[in-house]
Amino acid sequence: MQMEDQRNVIIADSLDGVGTDAFKDYLAHAFCTEGLCGFLFNGKEFEMRAGDVLIVRKGKLMEKLRPSEDFRVKVIYVASGFIELCTPQSNYGMKGQLSLFLNPIIRLTPEQQEVCRKDFEAVEYRLKHSEHRFFRDIMINVIQTAILDFFDFHATLYDEQDVSTQNASIMNRFLKMLEDGSYREHREVTWYADCLCITSKYLSEVSKKVSGYAANYWINRYTILDISRLLKDKSLTFVQISDMFGFSSPAYFSRYVQHNLGMNPTDYRE
């Protein structure tokens, strides 16, 4: 059991594991201590600098890492199942999750950096002492402490408030449908609202309140991220990809890609 518990949390000193199959079921938390690292995330350019925290739930969205020679980082990978045990009973996690989907970096103040450093050291220290009779409980405790500090860092940076239980529940179920790939067949807000037994107007209002974006933004975001990933696979034709998403014609698919990626499928693939 303790060997299994140890695999729930893995410490590393590079970002090489992010986005790989070995860590596909892990949430990555990285703390940069020196240098900087540029990368693409969610199709956008970001730069992690000393004192920054990086939290990545979907590693496949992170690519083209460009670390400086003096780049130093400490990474804590936590298995998705274990992170659920450790996540505090606070609805703030929903707001943080959506925000980090758009920008995975939290820029810390010097005081916050010291708190973060101590959190990482506590996790690493406890992980080395698996002989502790209450090892699993200890690990849940230190990971939960770190998560609460991440919540505080994020809320302080963005001056955010907590999310109501009802709104968090609606957004959780909405995002679960998107995570499961429902957008491949359904890209109308009405369909998701019907599944949630609410009106499309109310779903968009909740989405706007929780994330700052209406519901159709998230539907299109998940759709275009999937399409952009498939376009990179040259073994798939544009017609095949179009069919996967139920577009009425390749021409409509091409217009959708042009509108959302700023170029047609052929140019994007090149």
Buried (B, 14 or more C-beta within 10 A) or exposed (E): EEEEBBEBBBEBEBBEBBBEEEBEEBBBBBBBBEBBBBBBBBBEEBEBBBBBBBBBBBBEBBBEBEBEEEBBBBBBBBBEEBBEBBBEEBBBBBBBBBBBBEEBBBBBEEEBBEBBBEBBEBBBEBBEEBEEEEBBEBBBBBBBBBBBBBBEBBBEBEEBEBBEEEBBBBBBEBBEBBEEEBBBEBBEBEBBBBBBEBEBEEBBBBBEEBBBBBBBBBBBBBBBBBBBEBBEEEEEEBEEBBEBBEBEEBEEBBEBBBEBBEEBBEEBBE
